[in-house]
Amino acid sequence: MAPRIAAPPAPPEKQEKPGCTAPTPTYPASARVMHEQGIAVLALTIAPGGRIQSSSIARSSGYDDLDDAALSIAGHLSCQNTGSEPAQLSLPVNFRLHR
């Protein structure tokens, strides 16, 4: 009787790296008048399937109005997480008056 050769295990399903696409934030009028600029970094928890479970400011821009504007886009993010566990992401939100 010939020995049986086991078939190789099936490759794992390809999982895309969790991520989010952010819309351009609305620049607060008060920040524009005061010439405030900076980068606010959002800390996000993305559930499997892409729903945002939580959002907070991980690093402040240095201005409350810019941080608030960054947080306000969290509800408008398009995210993906094809894994089976929540994913932690950092998302920089850049506020520049002149590009």
N, C-alpha and C positions, 0 to 999 in steps of 0.2 A: 504494500500500500504506500503510495507516494505521500510525503509530508504535505500538509496543508499550509499554504502561505496566506497569512492574514492580509486583508486589504488595508491600505494605509488609511488613517483616520481622515474624515472629511475636513477640508480646510474650514477654519472658523468664518462666520459671516463677516464680511467687510463692514466695519463701523466707521462712519465719518467722524472726524474730530468735532466735538461740540463747538458751536459758535453762534454769533448773532450778527445781524446786519442792522445798523442803526440809521434812522433818518437824520437829516441835518437838523440839529436843535435850533429852536427859535432863540435868537440872541436877545436877552432881556434889554428893553429900552433903557432902563436905569444903568445897566452895565455899559451900554454903548455911549451914553452921555458921559459917564465917568471914565471912559477908555479902559475898562477892565478887560483883561485877557487872562487866559490860563487853561489848564487841562485838569478836568475833574475825572477821577477814575471810579467807575462803578464796580462794585462787587456784586456779582449775580449768581444765583443758584438756579440752574436750568433743569427741570424735571425731564425724565424720559418722554420723548414726544415733542419737546420744545417749549413747554409752558414755563414761564418765569415763576419760580416759587418765592424768591425774595430778591430785593435789590436795596443797596445802601451805598453810601459814599465811602470808598476805601481810601481815597486820598483827595483832599480838598483842592480846589483851584485857588483857594485863598479868598474867595468871594462867595458869600451866601447866595446871592442871586444867580450866579453861574452854577453853583452846586445844585440849587433847586431846579434850574432849567435842565441840567443833566439828568437828575432823578425823574423829571417829568417825561423823558423819552422812554423810560423803562417800559411803560405800558404800550409803547408803539414799536417795540423791537420785534424782529422776525428771527426766531432762534431755532436751532436744531440740536437735538441730542438723541442719537440713535442707540445709545447705550441703555443698560438696564438700571443704572443708578443715577441719582442727581449729579450734575457736573457743576463745579465752581469755575467761574470765569471772571476775568478782569477786563473791563471795556473802557478805554480812554475816550473822553468826549472833549474835543478840542474847540476852544473858543478863541478865535483870532479875528481882529477887526480888519486887518489888511492882509491879503494873501498874495 
